[in-house]
């Protein structure tokens, strides 16, 4: 499933593999800001690198899904109610974050089209729409 591939890439901090789980344009709504990327490339790689750096600074070691529930689904689109938890290396919890992911099937491939979360931790440098 594309969500598993996303989280595996995210935990490895592999910008290319993470971008491969997206459909473009790709949208992220968090911290009251909408970010949009038209295509994979340097801009999104800079944002992801900044995100990984901000997470490491918070003591983050890895994230895991704690809930994935399909709310609506069609042949080419699904809304997934998600909760993920961020952990330190010793297994203690940094935060649990609720989100809604919209995954779409385009050109025969499922990918993440949009993410909306109540994430207050990531406001990474390099996000051109970052208000911080």
N, C-alpha and C positions, 0 to 999 in steps of 0.2 A: 504494500500500500504506500502511496506517495507520502503520507504523514510519517510513516516509519523511516522512509528514506530521508525526509527533511530533518527529523530529530537526530538521526545518526550523523548526518552531515554537520548539523549545528553543533553537536557535542564534539565532533572532531575538529571543529572550526575550519571546515573546508568550504571556502567561499564558492568555488566552482561547482562542487556537488550540491551545495545548498541552492544555488541559482538554478541548477538543473531540475529542481523540484517545483519551480515556479512556472506559471504562465504569464506572459507579458502582453500588455502592460500589467504590472503587479502593483498592488496597493496595500498599504499598512496604515491602520488608524490606531494610534496610541498616544498617550500623553496629550490628548487634545489636538494632535496634529495628524494630518493626512500626508503620507509620503507616497509617491508614485514613481515607478521606474518603467521606462518604455521598453527597455531591452537589457539583456545581461551585458556586463561590461565594467569599465573602470568605476563608474559612479556607484553602482551597487556594491562592488567589491570594497570600495573605500568605506561605505556605510557599514557593511558587515564586519570589516576589520575593526572599525570603531566600536561596534556593538560587542564583539568578543573581548576587546580591551576593557570596556566598561564593566562587563560581567566579571572578568578576572579580578578587576580592582575591588569588586564587591565580595570577593572570596568564593565566587562560583567555581564549581568543578564540573558539574554536568546537570542536565535537566532530564525529566522523565514525565511521560503522560500519566496523569492520575485520573483523567476522564476523557473519553472520546465517545460522543453519542451523536449519531446522525439524526438531525431534527427534520430535515426535508431532503428528498432525493428524487432526481429524475435520471433519465439515461445519460445526461451530459452535465449535471450539476448536483452538488450536495452541499448542504449547510451542516457543519459539524460543530456541536457544542463541546468545547474543550476546556480542560484544566490541565496545566502542567506545573510541575514543582521544580524549583531550582535548589540544588544541593551543594553543600561544601564537600571537600574531600573526605571529611570524617563522617559524612552521612547526615549531618544536621541540616535542617531546612532553612533556606534563606527566605523563600516566599513561594506561595502557590498563587498562580495567576489564571483567571478565567478569560476565555477568548471565544470568538466565533471565527472559524475558518470557512471560507468558501472555496471549494475545489471544483474544477471544471474539467471536462473531457474535450480536448481540442486536438484535431488532427490525430485522433486515435489514442491520445495519451492523457492521463489524469495529471493535473498539476494544481498547485495552490495559486488561486487568482487574487484572493484578498484575505487579510488577517485583521481582525479588530480585537484589541485586548485592553484589559485594565492594568496594563503594565506600567508601573511607576518607576521601575529601576532602570530600564534601558532608555536613555536619551543620548544616543551615541554621537560623538563628534563625527563630522562628515555627513550627517543627515542635513541636507540643505533646507529642510523645513523644521529643523529642531529649534524650539523657542528658547532653549537654555544656552 
